[in-house]
Amino acid sequence: MEREIDLKEISDGRLYSSSDMVKADCGDCKGCSACCQGMGESIVLDPLDIHRLCCGLHTDFNGLMVDKIELQIVDSVILPNLKMASGNTEACSFLNPEGRCSIHAFRPGICRLFPLGRFYENGSFKYFLQVHECPKPNKTKVKIKKWLGIPNLSAYEKYIADWHRFLLDCEAGIQTLDEENTRILNLYVLKMFYQTAYESEEFYGEFYERLQQVKNTLGI
């Protein structure tokens, strides 16, 4: 998701790598679920997010579409996002009655990241700390790698950067297409990366096979 932002206004003005320490640890967020409410359509999901949700919940993409995710257009590309439950707070559908995340072990990347963000440049990205988003006081320092809690983080970061570049290529290509061909491209991307289950235990290998196939088909 592309956003025009001024880092000076939303962050501490620094860019970080995964080995850096940041003041983001909220003490297990006890008694607070503010970041799981009122998020609208902002929790956009990448293919690994969907794969992990399907495995963790023992379902498939269509099962998630019943009441857990929905589709939206993000920078011209149709992508899934977490669906907020109905009600005044628009709480995440996975928030339990105690205000805790029921999918914490396999929660999406954006949820793991918060209150950090990603700043993309030169084919990769750095992390930044959002200083106004989390209301929890007295945060302590934690290494970003530990905060994310993602196995094989270097492979994950490469995957995130490559997925971001692919979406930018799709967005650029869509600008040259008519409505019908835009629809065909979007349905193809959804089918190849989201709707078709990943059979291999090694997600990244299968993802890159699909990515190369899609790039060849689309002429990217």
HUZI-V465909 format. One record per helix or strand. SS is the DSSP state (hx for helix, st for strand). FROM is the first residue (numbers start at 1). LEN is the number of residues. If there is no record, write none. Layout:
BEGIN
<<SS FROM LEN> <SS FROM LEN>>
END
This chain:
BEGIN
<<hx 7 4> <st 11 1> <st 16 1> <st 21 5> <hx 34 3> <st 37 1> <st 44 1> <hx 47 11> <hx 61 7> <st 69 6> <st 77 6> <st 84 1> <st 91 2> <st 95 1> <st 101 1> <hx 104 3> <hx 109 5> <st 116 6> <st 124 7> <st 140 4> <hx 144 5> <hx 153 22> <hx 179 17> <hx 203 16>>
END
